[in-house]
């Protein structure tokens, strides 16, 4: 029986690509060095799948930054500001689009559907001239073939590519992006033609946009596009893959009815209703079902017995040989290889499967479906499944009862936010347009070394504390010199905004090399929530108290919110996600109240990932927002009116959940604004009233570019056109952890100057 992997992580088992990219960006290595690292990684991945016996091995799922940006390069849709004049899109143009350069800002970056992966948003308009400008797809297919490995080249499908784009600057917001399909398809036809000539047998188009709630006319556009492409395929077979949610019935009917489509890939992990759709609506005997039964987004070992039962049911419905065992999505969203985990105990490890192990699961299920079941492998899996269900380390009845009891209240603060802000201002005495940063300051090599050294016991706990206190004192002094109004301690003790808290909570486990790409070279190491969550002791109070003792200015206590901890972890899949959220919320609530008792009067509870967990189907969104927002309110409902609660949100589309954001009832929200061309401000132009404090970011920290004072001042002026000055804060888009001090200092200097310019302008008009 056949097996298929929809895609694979590209960073390498020990982040080899990350280090090669950053070395190249820093000018420490050549393009040839970077290309060699990439080529070696690709070869090792293809060989791994080939040796395991995977039937359909993907190529072109590797990327130097992002697969959507790769598509932009392929079709030559480079925004004019980067000075590209045609020909192949080289590294300098490619990375300028991704990261910006000294003269031009980067393209917008936002979340890939409901994941923590970020893609670079295409900027398109009527003037775009699509032309084949990167042969990466062909080159990687040929590269694999030279190794003796037949692959399935993978492309972002044309419909999804345009669905994820935005109108270019100066183009009307209601510009019909899908209207560009007719101009875009010739490039796809050219790519198809080159792959056919090279001997490719299958090609995979990823069309996850089909799982969204689409208007009927968009289905017509999709059908017309694939009908137009159909003659190009010839003997080249087409696999169209969707993932992350149930496929709506109209989309299912459309996709299975297209003559040019030879295989349909469906997510049967998140798309639980899709199974019934297959059974009820049927599936054409002329096509193969690529059944995504192995979870591409989590790290739990597959329940092989359950999956094999489902596969057997599907095969009996569709016929022998018509079911291909697959992953539910690309494995890009999982950690790479469990064999590199030396610190997880044997029991916990038996419950897990990273990308490398998922390959084995897929192949084993395919073998079992074909009558060649590895009894020993299946028996070990069944034993691990049973131990996880009954393990006392997973279940804590006291925690379950406390979380269940939360259902009886909405946990709202008694005083309206406007009145709270008045009380807080009497206490904090902040200037108009107060300045702050989001929390983290640059994580230097020395800082990372200190944290590594204390973990490996090369230095004592006392030496570690001394080093961290020295760094905090330096960051506090720096902010005072910059004249920032509300300070942060810089988070030098934190490796990651989620992992740091998970390490101090019960119910979490941690990996050594469980890295997952977030964007570009940025990787995160999600904790594993395997059991009921509780807080044994205070987590941040000591550091926050020390930091506040160094200054008379307000010092923010910095916490990560329950929904962000949930969404940026590998979450247990044996109970509803909201139950786990309430358990985490109780722990953060205890920390908030301990910070307040310790004299911290400004507390930031970051919910950077609130939007990220929003279900893709609208019918499921209200329920999610209800418990997610409730989880946040639980954390802050017990503080006094004089304690100011902040929250922060990162790159995402917020306009459609602004009501939920208001319902969080935070006193101040800082939110990404600059990289997305100030889309956030359009909400307030359209009449939404936000009575709490708000800080739409005035510059993009994910780019090395440093905007000048006037550019930031102009951003603040745009904000003041739609927001009252008394609620507006001035801050960067996000934390400064990934930047260097040589970039941070001038940027913050310019930010404070811009705030002072606007204060003077406001004073002169009153």
VOMIMAR-607986 format. One record per residue (C-alpha): residue number from 1; x, y, z; chain. Coordinates in steps of 0.5 Angstrom, whole numbers. Layout:
REM residues N
NUM:X:Y:Z:A
...
END
This chain:
REM residues 766
1:0:0:0:A
2:2:7:-1:A
3:5:12:3:A
4:6:20:3:A
5:9:26:7:A
6:6:32:5:A
7:12:36:7:A
8:18:36:12:A
9:21:41:17:A
10:27:45:14:A
11:31:48:19:A
12:35:41:21:A
13:35:37:27:A
14:40:41:30:A
15:38:48:27:A
16:43:47:22:A
17:39:52:17:A
18:38:57:22:A
19:46:58:24:A
20:48:58:16:A
21:42:63:15:A
22:45:68:20:A
23:52:67:19:A
24:50:69:12:A
25:46:75:14:A
26:52:77:18:A
27:57:77:13:A
28:61:71:16:A
29:60:66:11:A
30:58:66:3:A
31:52:64:-1:A
32:56:58:-3:A
33:56:56:4:A
34:49:57:5:A
35:47:53:-1:A
36:52:47:1:A
37:48:47:8:A
38:41:47:5:A
39:43:42:-1:A
40:46:37:5:A
41:40:38:9:A
42:35:37:3:A
43:39:30:1:A
44:39:28:8:A
45:31:29:8:A
46:30:25:2:A
47:34:19:4:A
48:31:19:10:A
49:24:18:7:A
50:27:14:1:A
51:30:9:6:A
52:24:9:10:A
53:20:6:4:A
54:15:13:3:A
55:12:12:-4:A
56:11:20:-5:A
57:17:24:-2:A
58:16:31:-3:A
59:21:36:-6:A
60:21:44:-6:A
61:18:44:1:A
62:25:46:3:A
63:25:54:4:A
64:31:59:5:A
65:25:63:9:A
66:18:62:7:A
67:14:58:2:A
68:9:63:0:A
69:15:68:-1:A
70:18:62:-5:A
71:12:63:-10:A
72:12:70:-10:A
73:20:69:-13:A
74:17:64:-17:A
75:12:68:-21:A
76:16:75:-21:A
77:11:79:-16:A
78:17:83:-13:A
79:14:89:-11:A
80:18:95:-14:A
81:21:98:-8:A
82:26:93:-8:A
83:29:95:-15:A
84:29:88:-18:A
85:29:89:-26:A
86:28:82:-28:A
87:31:75:-29:A
88:32:70:-23:A
89:30:73:-16:A
90:37:73:-13:A
91:38:72:-5:A
92:39:80:-4:A
93:32:81:-7:A
94:29:75:-4:A
95:32:77:3:A
96:30:84:2:A
97:23:82:1:A
98:23:78:8:A
99:27:82:12:A
100:27:89:9:A
101:34:93:8:A
102:37:99:10:A
103:32:103:5:A
104:26:99:4:A
105:22:96:10:A
106:20:88:9:A
107:14:86:6:A
108:8:84:11:A
109:9:78:15:A
110:3:74:18:A
111:0:67:21:A
112:0:62:16:A
113:-8:60:18:A
114:-8:58:25:A
115:-1:56:26:A
116:5:59:29:A
117:8:59:23:A
118:9:66:19:A
119:9:67:12:A
120:11:73:8:A
121:4:76:5:A
122:4:77:-3:A
123:3:85:-5:A
124:-1:85:-12:A
125:-5:89:-16:A
126:-7:91:-23:A
127:0:93:-25:A
128:4:86:-23:A
129:7:82:-29:A
130:8:75:-27:A
131:14:72:-30:A
132:17:65:-28:A
133:23:68:-24:A
134:25:62:-20:A
135:27:55:-22:A
136:27:53:-15:A
137:22:47:-16:A
138:25:44:-22:A
139:32:45:-19:A
140:30:41:-13:A
141:26:36:-17:A
142:33:35:-21:A
143:37:35:-15:A
144:33:29:-12:A
145:33:25:-18:A
146:41:26:-19:A
147:41:22:-12:A
148:36:17:-15:A
149:30:19:-11:A
150:23:20:-15:A
151:20:26:-11:A
152:13:30:-12:A
153:14:37:-13:A
154:10:41:-8:A
155:7:48:-10:A
156:3:53:-6:A
157:-3:52:-11:A
158:-5:59:-15:A
159:-12:59:-11:A
160:-9:59:-4:A
161:-3:64:-7:A
162:-8:69:-9:A
163:-13:68:-3:A
164:-7:70:2:A
165:-5:76:-2:A
166:-6:83:0:A
167:-7:89:-5:A
168:-1:93:-6:A
169:0:100:-3:A
170:-4:105:-7:A
171:-9:99:-10:A
172:-16:100:-8:A
173:-17:95:-2:A
174:-23:92:-5:A
175:-19:90:-11:A
176:-20:83:-14:A
177:-14:79:-13:A
178:-17:73:-15:A
179:-18:76:-22:A
180:-11:76:-23:A
181:-11:68:-24:A
182:-12:69:-31:A
183:-5:72:-31:A
184:-2:68:-26:A
185:-4:61:-29:A
186:1:62:-35:A
187:7:61:-30:A
188:4:55:-27:A
189:3:52:-34:A
190:11:54:-35:A
191:13:50:-29:A
192:8:44:-30:A
193:12:44:-37:A
194:19:44:-34:A
195:17:38:-29:A
196:14:34:-34:A
197:20:35:-39:A
198:24:33:-33:A
199:20:26:-32:A
200:16:28:-26:A
201:10:23:-25:A
202:6:27:-20:A
203:6:34:-18:A
204:3:37:-11:A
205:-1:43:-10:A
206:-3:45:-3:A
207:-10:49:-3:A
208:-11:50:4:A
209:-15:56:3:A
210:-21:51:1:A
211:-22:49:8:A
212:-25:57:9:A
213:-32:59:9:A
214:-32:61:1:A
215:-37:65:-3:A
216:-40:61:-8:A
217:-37:65:-14:A
218:-30:63:-11:A
219:-31:56:-12:A
220:-33:58:-19:A
221:-26:61:-20:A
222:-23:55:-17:A
223:-26:51:-22:A
224:-25:55:-28:A
225:-17:56:-26:A
226:-16:48:-26:A
227:-20:47:-32:A
228:-15:52:-35:A
229:-9:48:-32:A
230:-12:41:-34:A
231:-9:41:-41:A
232:-2:42:-38:A
233:-2:36:-34:A
234:-2:31:-39:A
235:1:25:-36:A
236:3:28:-30:A
237:-1:27:-24:A
238:-4:32:-20:A
239:-5:31:-12:A
240:-9:37:-9:A
241:-8:37:-2:A
242:-12:41:4:A
243:-11:41:11:A
244:-12:45:18:A
245:-20:44:18:A
246:-26:40:15:A
247:-27:41:8:A
248:-34:44:7:A
249:-38:40:3:A
250:-38:44:-4:A
251:-31:44:-4:A
252:-31:37:-3:A
253:-36:36:-9:A
254:-32:41:-13:A
255:-25:38:-12:A
256:-27:31:-12:A
257:-31:32:-19:A
258:-25:36:-22:A
259:-22:31:-28:A
260:-15:34:-28:A
261:-14:32:-20:A
262:-12:25:-19:A
263:-11:25:-12:A
264:-14:29:-6:A
265:-11:30:0:A
266:-15:31:6:A
267:-14:32:14:A
268:-17:27:18:A
269:-14:29:24:A
270:-17:36:25:A
271:-22:35:19:A
272:-26:30:23:A
273:-33:31:20:A
274:-29:30:13:A
275:-29:22:14:A
276:-37:22:15:A
277:-37:27:8:A
278:-33:21:5:A
279:-37:16:7:A
280:-44:19:5:A
281:-42:23:-1:A
282:-37:18:-4:A
283:-31:18:-7:A
284:-29:17:-14:A
285:-26:11:-16:A
286:-21:14:-21:A
287:-18:18:-16:A
288:-13:16:-10:A
289:-15:19:-3:A
290:-9:21:1:A
291:-12:20:8:A
292:-8:25:13:A
293:-9:20:19:A
294:-2:22:22:A
295:-2:29:26:A
296:2:34:22:A
297:1:39:28:A
298:3:35:34:A
299:8:31:37:A
300:3:25:40:A
301:5:18:38:A
302:-1:16:33:A
303:-6:11:36:A
304:-4:6:31:A
305:-10:1:32:A
306:-15:7:31:A
307:-12:10:25:A
308:-12:3:22:A
309:-19:1:23:A
310:-21:8:20:A
311:-16:7:14:A
312:-20:0:13:A
313:-27:3:13:A
314:-24:8:8:A
315:-21:2:4:A
316:-27:-2:4:A
317:-31:4:2:A
318:-26:6:-4:A
319:-23:0:-6:A
320:-17:-3:-5:A
321:-11:1:-7:A
322:-15:7:-7:A
323:-13:10:0:A
324:-6:13:1:A
325:-4:13:8:A
326:-1:21:9:A
327:0:26:14:A
328:-6:31:16:A
329:-1:37:14:A
330:6:38:12:A
331:10:36:18:A
332:13:43:18:A
333:10:45:25:A
334:13:39:29:A
335:19:38:32:A
336:24:34:28:A
337:27:28:31:A
338:26:24:38:A
339:32:21:38:A
340:36:27:39:A
341:32:28:46:A
342:37:25:51:A
343:33:28:57:A
344:26:26:57:A
345:24:19:61:A
346:23:13:57:A
347:15:13:59:A
348:14:20:56:A
349:18:19:50:A
350:14:13:49:A
351:8:17:48:A
352:11:22:43:A
353:13:22:35:A
354:17:28:32:A
355:17:28:24:A
356:22:23:23:A
357:18:18:28:A
358:11:20:24:A
359:15:18:17:A
360:15:11:21:A
361:8:11:23:A
362:6:13:16:A
363:10:7:13:A
364:8:2:18:A
365:0:4:17:A
366:1:3:10:A
367:4:-4:11:A
368:-1:-6:16:A
369:-7:-4:11:A
370:-3:-8:6:A
371:-3:-14:10:A
372:4:-13:13:A
373:3:-11:20:A
374:9:-10:24:A
375:6:-14:30:A
376:12:-12:35:A
377:11:-4:33:A
378:4:-4:34:A
379:4:-8:40:A
380:9:-3:43:A
381:4:3:41:A
382:-2:0:44:A
383:2:-1:51:A
384:4:7:50:A
385:-3:9:49:A
386:-5:5:55:A
387:0:8:60:A
388:-2:15:58:A
389:-9:14:59:A
390:-8:11:66:A
391:-1:15:68:A
392:-2:19:75:A
393:3:24:72:A
394:-2:26:67:A
395:-8:27:72:A
396:-9:31:78:A
397:-16:31:81:A
398:-15:37:85:A
399:-13:41:79:A
400:-19:38:75:A
401:-24:41:80:A
402:-21:48:81:A
403:-21:49:73:A
404:-28:46:73:A
405:-31:51:78:A
406:-29:57:74:A
407:-35:55:69:A
408:-40:59:74:A
409:-37:66:73:A
410:-35:71:68:A
411:-29:74:72:A
412:-30:81:70:A
413:-27:87:74:A
414:-32:90:78:A
415:-30:98:76:A
416:-31:100:68:A
417:-24:101:65:A
418:-25:108:64:A
419:-25:109:71:A
420:-20:104:73:A
421:-15:108:68:A
422:-17:115:72:A
423:-15:111:78:A
424:-8:108:75:A
425:-6:115:73:A
426:-7:118:79:A
427:-2:113:82:A
428:3:112:76:A
429:3:120:74:A
430:5:118:67:A
431:6:124:61:A
432:1:124:55:A
433:3:119:50:A
434:7:114:55:A
435:13:110:52:A
436:14:103:53:A
437:17:97:50:A
438:14:90:50:A
439:18:86:55:A
440:25:83:52:A
441:31:86:50:A
442:37:83:46:A
443:39:76:48:A
444:46:77:47:A
445:51:71:46:A
446:54:72:53:A
447:47:72:56:A
448:45:65:53:A
449:52:63:55:A
450:50:64:62:A
451:44:61:62:A
452:47:55:58:A
453:53:55:64:A
454:48:55:70:A
455:44:49:67:A
456:50:45:65:A
457:53:47:72:A
458:59:50:70:A
459:57:56:74:A
460:54:56:81:A
461:47:59:82:A
462:50:65:86:A
463:54:67:80:A
464:48:66:75:A
465:44:70:79:A
466:49:76:80:A
467:50:76:72:A
468:43:76:71:A
469:42:82:76:A
470:48:86:73:A
471:44:85:66:A
472:37:87:69:A
473:41:93:72:A
474:44:95:65:A
475:37:95:62:A
476:34:99:67:A
477:39:104:67:A
478:39:104:59:A
479:32:105:59:A
480:32:111:64:A
481:38:114:60:A
482:33:114:54:A
483:27:117:58:A
484:22:111:57:A
485:16:112:62:A
486:14:105:63:A
487:20:100:64:A
488:21:93:63:A
489:27:89:66:A
490:29:86:59:A
491:27:78:61:A
492:35:76:61:A
493:33:70:65:A
494:28:67:60:A
495:30:63:54:A
496:23:63:51:A
497:16:67:53:A
498:13:60:54:A
499:18:55:56:A
500:20:60:61:A
501:14:59:65:A
502:12:52:63:A
503:19:50:66:A
504:16:52:73:A
505:9:49:72:A
506:7:42:73:A
507:4:38:67:A
508:10:41:62:A
509:16:37:59:A
510:21:40:55:A
511:26:38:50:A
512:33:39:48:A
513:32:40:40:A
514:25:40:39:A
515:25:46:35:A
516:20:49:30:A
517:20:54:25:A
518:16:60:27:A
519:19:65:21:A
520:25:66:17:A
521:31:63:22:A
522:27:64:28:A
523:25:58:31:A
524:21:56:38:A
525:22:50:42:A
526:15:49:45:A
527:14:46:51:A
528:10:39:52:A
529:3:40:56:A
530:2:32:58:A
531:-2:33:64:A
532:-6:37:69:A
533:-3:44:70:A
534:-1:47:77:A
535:4:53:80:A
536:8:50:85:A
537:11:57:87:A
538:12:64:85:A
539:15:64:78:A
540:17:72:77:A
541:16:76:83:A
542:23:76:85:A
543:26:78:79:A
544:20:84:78:A
545:21:86:85:A
546:29:87:84:A
547:28:91:78:A
548:23:95:81:A
549:28:97:87:A
550:33:100:82:A
551:28:105:79:A
552:22:110:81:A
553:19:109:74:A
554:14:104:74:A
555:16:97:72:A
556:12:92:68:A
557:11:85:71:A
558:12:81:65:A
559:8:74:64:A
560:5:70:58:A
561:-2:69:58:A
562:-6:62:58:A
563:-8:62:51:A
564:-1:64:48:A
565:2:58:53:A
566:-3:54:50:A
567:-3:56:43:A
568:5:56:43:A
569:6:49:46:A
570:5:42:44:A
571:-2:41:48:A
572:-5:34:50:A
573:-10:32:46:A
574:-14:27:51:A
575:-18:33:53:A
576:-21:39:50:A
577:-16:45:50:A
578:-21:50:54:A
579:-20:45:60:A
580:-12:46:59:A
581:-13:54:58:A
582:-17:54:65:A
583:-12:50:69:A
584:-6:55:66:A
585:-11:61:67:A
586:-11:59:75:A
587:-4:59:75:A
588:-3:66:72:A
589:-8:69:76:A
590:-4:66:82:A
591:2:70:80:A
592:-1:76:78:A
593:-4:77:85:A
594:3:75:88:A
595:6:81:84:A
596:1:86:86:A
597:2:84:93:A
598:10:85:92:A
599:9:92:90:A
600:8:91:82:A
601:3:96:79:A
602:3:95:72:A
603:3:88:70:A
604:3:85:62:A
605:0:79:61:A
606:2:77:54:A
607:-4:74:49:A
608:1:74:43:A
609:-3:68:40:A
610:-10:69:42:A
611:-12:70:34:A
612:-8:64:32:A
613:-12:59:35:A
614:-18:62:32:A
615:-22:56:28:A
616:-22:57:21:A
617:-29:56:20:A
618:-34:61:22:A
619:-39:57:26:A
620:-33:55:31:A
621:-30:61:32:A
622:-35:64:37:A
623:-34:58:42:A
624:-27:59:42:A
625:-27:66:43:A
626:-31:65:49:A
627:-27:61:53:A
628:-20:64:50:A
629:-22:71:53:A
630:-25:68:59:A
631:-19:65:60:A
632:-15:72:60:A
633:-20:75:65:A
634:-19:70:70:A
635:-12:72:70:A
636:-13:79:72:A
637:-20:79:75:A
638:-17:79:82:A
639:-13:86:82:A
640:-14:93:85:A
641:-17:98:80:A
642:-10:102:81:A
643:-6:96:78:A
644:-6:97:71:A
645:-6:90:67:A
646:-3:91:60:A
647:-3:85:54:A
648:1:85:48:A
649:-1:82:41:A
650:3:80:35:A
651:3:79:28:A
652:-4:77:26:A
653:-11:80:23:A
654:-14:83:29:A
655:-20:87:25:A
656:-25:81:25:A
657:-24:80:33:A
658:-24:87:35:A
659:-30:86:39:A
660:-27:80:43:A
661:-20:84:44:A
662:-25:89:48:A
663:-28:84:52:A
664:-21:82:55:A
665:-22:88:59:A
666:-15:90:59:A
667:-13:97:61:A
668:-8:97:56:A
669:-6:93:50:A
670:0:94:45:A
671:-1:91:38:A
672:3:90:32:A
673:1:96:27:A
674:7:98:23:A
675:9:92:18:A
676:2:91:16:A
677:1:98:13:A
678:-3:100:19:A
679:-9:96:18:A
680:-11:96:25:A
681:-12:103:25:A
682:-18:102:20:A
683:-22:99:25:A
684:-22:105:29:A
685:-24:109:22:A
686:-30:105:21:A
687:-33:107:28:A
688:-30:102:33:A
689:-30:105:40:A
690:-24:103:44:A
691:-24:106:51:A
692:-18:103:54:A
693:-11:105:53:A
694:-8:102:46:A
695:-1:102:43:A
696:-1:100:36:A
697:7:99:34:A
698:11:105:31:A
699:16:101:28:A
700:17:94:26:A
701:23:90:30:A
702:23:84:26:A
703:27:88:21:A
704:34:91:22:A
705:32:97:19:A
706:32:103:23:A
707:26:108:22:A
708:28:115:23:A
709:24:120:28:A
710:20:123:23:A
711:17:117:20:A
712:15:115:27:A
713:12:121:29:A
714:8:121:22:A
715:6:114:25:A
716:3:117:31:A
717:0:123:28:A
718:-4:117:24:A
719:-6:114:30:A
720:-8:121:33:A
721:-13:122:27:A
722:-17:116:30:A
723:-15:115:37:A
724:-16:120:43:A
725:-9:122:45:A
726:-11:120:53:A
727:-11:113:51:A
728:-5:112:46:A
729:1:109:48:A
730:8:109:44:A
731:12:103:43:A
732:15:98:38:A
733:11:93:35:A
734:14:87:39:A
735:19:85:44:A
736:27:86:42:A
737:30:80:44:A
738:32:78:37:A
739:35:85:35:A
740:42:87:37:A
741:43:93:41:A
742:46:97:35:A
743:39:97:32:A
744:35:97:39:A
745:39:104:41:A
746:38:108:35:A
747:31:106:34:A
748:28:107:41:A
749:32:114:41:A
750:28:116:35:A
751:22:113:38:A
752:22:117:45:A
753:24:123:41:A
754:18:122:36:A
755:13:122:42:A
756:16:128:45:A
757:15:132:38:A
758:8:129:39:A
759:7:132:46:A
760:9:138:44:A
761:5:139:38:A
762:-1:137:42:A
763:1:142:48:A
764:1:147:42:A
765:-6:146:40:A
766:-9:146:47:A
END
